[in-house]
């Protein structure tokens, strides 16, 4: 019998107190006899620390009725018993049969209501919950109901049958038991997230609600109307906890009670797929908050739907930037965060792979965290890499009380912004391929648009839009046409069916034209075009789609028949400005292939294409028709061919920005070359050109001429830095230095004004927000979110 060690199970066991005081305690336990029961094995091996009957002892807490153990399988518990937990619990070398028996007994002490499956009519219980019982007036289940109290979608798995019954009959007593239970410093204690308190404000008024979290100097309060109040200690002077529960004891007949318990016991988490019934519609105000954010709000990946990471905030400016100080930091379980925080109404939402946390944006204190279960399985039609597959996550999208996340197995998940409860969860792919997800979704009106990654392998790329309320599919645009469809003639060979074209970077939207712009990834195989002769549309292109229908309006292909993995997954920046004496609606992009492009975004007309790097060997320029003028000697061979730019590109997915005051476009740039080899359909590795080590620069480009106005050479390994830029009306450009610092420079001249040494290889781009009249600048650094502001005077 074999067991796979689970760190999730280990963490649950640690939180439950599954530890011993010393290795000697285990070694001194009595020898077990063949056929011993689980209870006997526990008494011989574990009771010395965890007490008789697993009720706890003077060396360790009990193991019975543990929330941490409740969600763990027998195999997961057995694996931790056998392997131990470094620094907390030694390994136990038990025979497989005894290990299985002991793990089963420990598991039996934590049977959830879901496992118990009590008698009763769940359908009648559901009707009572959403009807005469009025439970849904405070609680939400799988997107239905109100979020003024805890989400109950997984109540069956999180409570024992006894706990569930107690919570219904004596809410105050049940809450008292939960709040008085041990809360070790390494464990998150959800029972303390809904304490009912009264807060006396220094202005003489009082607030009553749930203390979602509290520190020495701050309080995160949810009042009974479902609003969050993020308070600092200077705003209140007293917080008193109420002994009674806001929830009254259940008033129901015996049959109604029986049915309700049966219904709640069967709640094991939100079911996969879209909602079958329409909840409350998205309000016009919520849609406007995304289309035209209030000053200081940052509700989408680039702050605004145009993709231009330029902010109108100017409280932090060239005169005072030298005074910037770190205000707070918050850690997430990912060593290389790529997320850009989003902020609305003072709440910041941040993401790591398959995880979202809501924070007080002034204090950095956690309000809630959602973690997608690592064993979440895709439905039979899904072809994702599997949850926990390691894909970084770039960020989120907000719309009203909803938060949208793409997962590592290419699902799109909608969370409630107040509780973190899952409202719906849909699998995006419907064709074979190792699809995965890291893209920050984009909200357009009342739909949410998301793409996928995986285009360096054989799959058919797509972009999909879903109803924000239900998760129902609205439209799907395929980036690779089917045989016989328009643009299929640009593929000659066998690669058409699985030719790549991933959509892993957030697009841009123009509300004036109703067009959605999305960059498309490289074709597959990346360096071998023998089975994909032709231009290979719509790879390496920008596509302009009607946002309501997903219909193609126009496209422009930057790199036809790409042989160097130069996908177009760089930001698409939309600006309205004068260009060559005319007011134009422009789309601007510095492309991975080394050219800087300016297009008319109403029709795709090419207005400018100029190199923005010096090391560019594959083309002499871009002709009047918009096609690159190719140079000989750049087709990859089995021996290898030197071509510039390198496979990572002259730039990459990190953010860029245009400042309308300076009329400059800011972009992190790499001067580099690779030795490219033709490797068929397998994985390929471009080789560094030893004669030309890479160089990285922050560059400011004149959009009318393509000329470089100023640049800042970077010190350190260019390939380690994936920081983009943030431009502000305060005359600043923020970015992560290759050497590990976070810096602010003058937007006009590039003069460095301030820097903070973080010692990080940057993988994320900065953003800015304002709350309570104070401007902050934030960026993900390693496994932390860092937030900076000016000190109080």
N, C-alpha and C positions, 0 to 999 in steps of 0.2 A: 504493500500500500504506500502510495506516495502522496506528499502534501506540498502544495505551492505556498510559500510564505507570502502573506499579504500585509503590507505596511498599513493598509486601512484597518485590517483586523487588529494589528498590533496597537495602533493608536486607540482603537476602541477598548481594547483590554487594559491599556495603560489608564485611560480615562475612567474605566470602571474600577481601577485599583488592583488590577491583576498583576501583582508584584510580590516579591518576598524580600525580607530584610537582608538576607545574605544567602550565598550559595550553600553555606553550611546547613541552613534550615532544610533545604531540599535533600542534601546528601545524608542527613541524619534521619530522614523519614523511614518508616518501617518498610521492609520488603513486602511486595505484593504477592499474593497467591493467585494461581491460575483460576479464572472464573470469578474474580472479585467483581462486585457490582460497582457502578459509577460512584455511588455514595461512599462505599468502602475505599475505593481508590482515592477519592477526594480526601477522606479522613486521614489516610496514610501519607499523602503527598502535599496537600495544600492547606489543611485545616490549621497547621501550626502558625500560619500567618493570617489566613482569611477567616478563621473562626469556624466553630461548629455550625454545620448546616449552611455554610457559605454566607453567614449573616454578618461577617466582619469580626476582626480581632484587634489586638493592640498593635499589631504590626502592619496590617493592611485592611482596607475596607472590604465589604462583602461583595459577592459575585451574583447574588440573587437580585432579580428585578432591576437589572442594569440596562439603561437606555443604550449605552455604548455596545453592549453585547447582543442586544435584541436583533439587530440587523445582520449579525454575522452567522455564517453557516457553520456546521460542525467541522467541516474541513478547514475553514479559516481559523477556528478556535484551536483545533488540533495542531495546525502548523505553528502557531505562536507558542503553544505549550512545548512543543518539541524544539523549536529554534530558540525560544527565549526572547527577551527584549534587552538590548545592550544597556547596562547601567541600572536596570530596574528589575529584571527577572531572569534567573538562570535557565538554561535549557533543561528539559526533563527527558532522560533517555528511557522511555517506556516502550515495551513491545507494541507493535501496531494495534493489536487487538485491545490492549489496555488503553492506549492513547485514544482510540476511537470511542471506547466505552466512557472514558472520563470526559471527553469533549461533548459527547451526547448528553451526559448528565448535566454538565454546566449549561449546555444549550437549553435543556429542559427547564432550568430555573428561570429562563428568560423568554418563555413562549409568548409571542405577541398575540393580541386579539385577532390579528389577521390569520395567524396559524391556528388559533383556537376555533374559529368559525362557529360562533354561537348560533343557536337556533333562532329563527325569526324570519320575517319577510323583508329582505333588503329593499325591495321596490316600495313597500309601504313606508319603510323608514326614510327613504329618500323623499317621498311625498311629504312626510311630516317635517323633515329638515327644511325643505324649501317652501313649505306651506304653513300650516297652523302652528308648528313649533317655532317659527320665526328665527331659526338658527342662522339662516342665510342673511339675516339683516346685519350680522356682525362678522360672519365667517365665510370664507371662500373655499370651494372644492372644485378643483380642476377648471378654474376660470369662471365658475358660476358663483354668484353671491357677492357680498361686500367684504372689503379688506380692512374693516375696523378692528378686527381681532386676528389671532393667529390663523394661518392657512391650515386647513384640516385635511388636505389631500392625502396625507400619509398617516393619518391617525391610527389606522389599524396596525400598521407596522411599528409605530413609535410607542404605543401603549400596550400594557397587558390588559386582559379583560377586566381584572380587578381595578386597575387604575382608571380605565375608561368608565366603569360603573361608578366609581368614587367621584370622578370628575363631574359626572352628570348629577349625582345625588347631593354632593357636598362640595361645590366648587371652591369655597373658601378653604375648607380643610385640605382638599387636594392640593391647592396652590401653596398652602403653608408647608405641606410635606415636601413638595418639589423645591421650594425656595430654601428650605432648611437642609437639604441634602448637600453632601460634600461637593465642593467645587474646586478641584485641584487646579493649580496655576497653569497647567499645560492643557486643560480641557476647556472647551467652549460650553457655557451653561445656558441653554436656551430658556430654562425655567425662570431666569432672571431678566428676560427681555420683555416681559409683559407685566411688570409690577405696577399696580395702580397707585398713583401718587398725587398729592396736591403741591403745587409750586407757588410760593409767594414771591412775586416780582418786586424789585426795588421801586417801581413806580406805583406800588400800592395795590395792583390788581393780582388776581390769582388765576392759575391755569390748573386744570385737572385732566389727567390722562395717564397713558402708559409710559413708564420710563424705559424706552427701548435700549438705552445704555446711559452710563453716567461715569464720569471721572471726577477727580478732585476739583477740576476747574471748568467743567462743562457738563451739560445735560442734553440728551436727545429725547425730547418729549413728543409723544403722539397724542394729541387731544382727541376727545371722543367724536369729533366730526371728521376724523381721518386725516388731519393736517399734522405735519411735522413742524415742531418748533425747536430750532437748534440754538441753544442758549449758552452763553458764557457766564462765569461766576459773577461778573460785574452786573449782570442783568437780573439775578435772583439772590435771595438771602436765606431761603429756607425751603427744604424739600421734605415732606412728611409722607410716609407710606400708610395707605389705608389697610386695615385688617380684613375688611370684607372684600368679597369678590364682586366685580361688576356683573358677572354672570349669575343669575338666580338659579336655585335648584330646579331640576327638571319637573315640570308639571305636565303629566301625561298619564293616560290609562296604562294598566299593566301591559296591554297588547301594543300600545304605541311605544312604550319604553322598550319592550322586547324587539320591536321592528327597528327602532332607531339604533339600538346597540348592534343589531345585525348589520345595518347599513354602514355605520361608522367602522365596524370591525373589518369590513371588506375594502376599506380605503387603503390601498397600498401604493399610492402615488398617482400622479396624473397619467391617464392613459395616453398612449401615442396616437398621433394623428390630429387632424383639425377638429375644432368644436363642431358639433352637429346643430347647435342652436345659436342664434345670434344674440350676444350679450348687448349691453348698452352701447350705442354707437359712439364713435370718436367725435368729440366736440370740435366745433369750428375753431375755438380758441386754442385747443391743443395742436391742431394742424398749423395754425398761424405761428405758434411758438417755435415750430421747426422751420417753416418757410421764412419767417422774419423774426429771428430770436431777439429778445430784449437785450440791451447792452449788458454784457457780463455773463450771459448764458452761453453754454457750449453744448447744445443738445445732440450734436452729430459728430462723426469722426473728425472732420476738418473744421468744426465749429459752425460753418454755414454750408448749405447744399451746393454752392458753387465750387467747392473744392479748394478755394483760395484760403490758405491758413494765414490770413491777415485779420487782426482784431482792431476795432476802433477804440479800445481802451487806451488811455494815455496817462493814468495816474502814475505808473512807473514809466520814466522817460529818460532822455539822455542826461538831464541835469541831476537826477537822483538815483540812477541805477547802481551807482557804487555803494549804496546803502542797503542793498538787498540782503535779506537774511533768511535762512531756513526756518520755516514755521513749524512744520511737522513732517513725519515720515510714517508710512504704513507698509507692512510687509505682506507679500503674497507668496504662495508656495510655488514659485517658478524662478529658476536661476537667471533667465534672460527674458524679462517682460518686454513685449512689443506693443502693449496697449497704449492707447491715448484715452485718458479719462474723459468722461462726459459729465456735464453739470447742469442741473435744473433746480430752481427754487432752493438753492443752498445745499442740495444733496449731490455728492459726487459718486458716480458708478464706475468701478474699475473692473478689469477682467484679467484672468489668467486662463490657461487651457481648461475649458469645461468648468469655469468658476466665475461667479460675479459677486462683488461685494459692494454694498452701499455704505458710504461714509459721510460724516459731517464734514463738509468741505472747509470749515474754519478750523476744526480741531483735529481732523484726520481720524476721528473715532468711529469704529464700526457700528453700524445700525443693524445690518443683517448680512449674511453670506449665503449664497446658494452654490452647492457643489453637485454637479451631475454625477450620479452613481457610476463608479468605474466599470460595473458589470452591465450597464445599460446596453441592451441588445437592439440592433436595428431590426425592423420588420423584414420579412423574407425578401421583399423587393429591394432592400437597401444594399448598397455596395460600398459603404464607407470603410475606412481603415479601422474603425472600432473606437469606442470612447477611450480616452486616455492614451490615444495613439501618438501623443507627443507634439502635435501641431501647436505652434504658438498661437495666441489669439491677439488680434490687432485692436479690437475695441467693440463698442456697442452702439445701439441706436435707441433713442427715446421718443416716445409719443404719448403724451398725457401720463396716465398711470402705468404705462407699459414699458418694459425694457427688453430689447431684442438681442439675442446672442446666437452666433453660429458655433457649432461644436466640432470637436476633432473628428467625429464620424459624419460630418456634413449634414447635421440636423439644424433646423432653425427653431429656436426656443423663445417663447414669449413668457416673461416673468412679470409678476405684479411688482410695481416699484415701491410699494409700501411694506410688503412682507417678504418678497423674494419667492413667493409661491409660484409654481408652474401653472400658467393659464392654458398653454397649448404647446405641443412639441411635434414638429413634422419632419419627416425624412425627405430631403430635397432631391437626391438622385432617383431616376427611374430607369437607368440603363446600366449595363455592366461597366466596371472600372473602379479603381481604388481612389474614390473620391474622399476628400477630407475638407475641413473648413478652418479658416483663420480670419476671413474677411469680416470687417465691421459692416453690418447691414446698413442700408440707406432707406430712410422713411421718405416717401413721396406721397403727400396727401394722406389718404387712409390705407395705403398699401405699404408693405415693407419689401425691399428688393435685396436679394443676397446672391452671392456667387460661391465658388468653390475653388479648391486647389487640386493638384494631382496631375496637371497637364504635362509633367515630365515623364509620364507613363501613358500607356494606351487607354484613352477614354475619349468620350465625346463631350466637349465643353458646353455649358449652358449658363444662362442667367434666368432667375425665376422671381416672380412677384407674388406675394400672398396678401390676403386680407388681414389687416392688423388685428381685427376683432376676433377672427376665428381660425386663422392659419390656412384657410382654403386657398388653393392655387388660383391665381387670376390669369397669369400667362407665363409662358416659358419661351425664351429665345435661344435657339441652338446656335452656337458659334461655329459649328462644323455642319455644312448642309448634308442632307441625304442625297444619294445618287438621283439625278434627274431634277433636283431642286435648283433654284437660281444660285449661282456661284459654285455649284458642284463641278462645273467645267474647269475651275481653277485647280482641280486635283486630278492628276493622272497617275494611277497606280493603286496599290492595295491599301494605302494608309488612310483613305477617306473615312472609313468607318470609325476609326479610333485615333484621329489625328490631333488630339490635344485641344488647345484653345481654352485653357482654364480662365477663370474670372475672379482671381483671388485678391484684388485690390478694390476698395470702395470707389464707386463712380461719382459723378456730379450731376446736378439737375438744374435746369433753367425753367423757372415757373412762368416766365414771359412767353416762351415758345412751347412749353409743355414737353420738352425733349429731355430724355435721360441719356447721359453719355457714359459709356463704360469701356475701359481698356481691356483688350483681349490678349491672352498669353501666347506662348510660342507653339509651333506645330510639333508633332511627335512622329518619327524620331527627331531629336533636336539637330543633330549634325549630319544626318544622312538623308538626302532628298531624293534618292533613286526611286523610291516607291511613292513619291508625292510630287512629281513634276508639276510645274505651274506656280501660280502666286500663293495658293493655299489660303484662300479667304475662309473665315474672317480673322485668322491668326495675325498677331502683331499689328492689330488695327485698333482704331477707335470706332465704335458704332454709336450712332445717334438713333435712339428708339423713341417711339411715341410712348410716354410713360403709362398711359391708361391701357393700351392694347399690347404693347411689346413689339409693335410692327417696326421694321427697319425703315428709317427715313433717309439716311445716308451713311456712308462709311469712308474712312480714309485709312489706307494701309501704309504704315511707316516702313516696314521691311518685308517686301514681297519675297516669297520662297526663302525664308530665314534658315540659315545653316549654322548659326552661331548662338542660338538660344537668347536672342535679343527680344524678349517679349515686350509688349507695350504697357506693362504694369507699372507705370509711373503716374503721378497725380495729373488729372485733367483739370486745369485751372481756368475758370470762366470769369472773364472780366468785361465790363463795358467801358471803353475808353477811346480816345482818339488814336487813330493809326494811319500814318501817312496823310494827315490832313482831314480824315473822315472819322465821324463817330461810328465805331464798329462794335459788334458783339463778337468777342474773340474767345477762342479756345487756345490755351497755351500749354505746351508740354516740352520739357527737356527729356528726350528719349534715350533709352538705354543704348541705342545704336550710335550715339555721339552727335546727333543733330538736334538743334533747337527749332521747334516748329511753332508757327502762329497760323491758325486757321480761322476762317469765318464760320462760327458755330451754327449759323442758320442753314448753311448748305454744304459745308465741308470744303469750301474753296481754300486752297493753299495760298497764304499771303507771304510767308517767309519760312525758309529752311536754311539754317546756317550751322556749321560745326561749333560746338561750345567746348570741345577738347582739341588739343593739338595732335594727340596720337589717334589718328583716324585713317585707316589704310584701305578700307573695303570699298569706298566710294569717293569720287572726286567732288560730288555735290548732288543736289536734287534738281532735276530738270523742270522745265515749265509745266509739264504734265503731272508733276508730283511724284515721279518715279526716281529712285536713286540711280545715279550714273555709276555703274559698277566698274571696279578696277580688277584687272586680271590677277590671278594667283592667290585668291582667298577662299577657294573651295576646299574644305577639309579633306585630307587624304589619310590613308592608313598610317603613313609615316609622320604626318603632322604638318600643319601650315601655320605660320605666325600671322595673326590678324589683330588689329586694334579697332575698337575697344575689346577688353577682356570679357569673359562670359558674365561676370557680375555687372558689366555695363559701365558706360560713362557716368551714369547715375543709376538709381534703383527705386524701390517703392517708397522710400522715405519722403516726407512732406516737402513741398516747395511753396513759395509765396510770391505774390506781386503786391507791391506797395503803390497805391495810386498817387501818393504825394511825391515819392522819388521817381516813380515810373520805372522802377527796377524790379527784375525778377530774380529771386534768390534760390540757389540750388546747391546742394552738396555734390561735388564732381570728382570723378576718379580718372586719372591718366594712367592707363594700364593696357597691356597686351597679353594674349595667351597663345599657346601652341594648341591649335584645334585639331582633333583627330576624328576621322570618320569611324564610327564604331557600331554601325547597324542599329538594331533596336535595343541594344543593351545599355546599361548605365555607362556614361562616359565621364572622364575627368580631364578638363582642360589643364594644361601644364603652364606654369609661370614662365615667362620669358626672363631668364637670369640676367640678360644684358640690359633689361629695362625695368628696374624695380618700380612698383606702383607708387603714385603720388596722389594725395587727396587735397582738394581745395574747397573752401566755401567761396562761391562766385556770385557776383551781381551782374546781371545781363540787361542791356538796353533792349527792350522788346521790339523796337522799330528797326534796329540794325543788326541785332544779334551779337553785338560787340560786348566784350567783357569790360566793365567799368572799373571794378576792383575785385581783388581776390585775397583770401587768407590761406596761406599754405598750412597744412596740418602736420603735426609731429606724431609719429607712431605708425602702427600697422593699419593701412587704409581698410583692409578687408574686415577688420574688427569693428568698424564704426558704421552703424546704420541709423544714425541720428539725422532727422530732417530739421527744418527751420520753422520758426514762428516770427512773423512780422507784426509790428504794432504801430498804432497811430502815435505812440510816444517816441517814434523815431528810432526804434530798436529792432534788432534781429537776434533772436535767441537760438542757440543750437548746442549740440553736444560735441565737444572737441575730441579729436581722435586720441589725444593724449589722456583722456579721462575726465576732463573738466566740463562744467556746464557754463556757458558764456553768454554775455550780452554785448553786442557790438553796435556801433552807430550805423544806421541804415544807409546814410548818404556816403560814408567814407570807408566803412569797414573797420574803424578803429575800435579795438577792444576796450570796453569800459568796465567790465566786471566779470569775474569768474569764480566758480565754486568747485573745488577739487572733490570729485566724487569717486575717482579711481575706478570708473566703469568703462567697459566696452559697450557703447551705447547701441541699443536695439530699438529705440522708440523715439518719437518726435514730441516736442513740447506743445503745450496749449496754455491758455490763460482764461481766467474767469474772475468775476467780482461777486462778492457776497457781503451784505451789511456795509456797503460803501467802500470796501477794501479790495484792491486788485491783487490777485495771486498769479504766479506762473508755476505750472506743474509739469513734471516729466517722470516717466518710468525709468528707474535706474537699477539695473541688476534685478533683485527681487523686491524692490521698494518703489513706492510712489513718493516723490519728494515735492513739497510745495513751498514756494518762496514768496515773500512779500516785504514791503518796507516796514521797518520797526515803528512801534507807536512812539509818538513824540512825547 
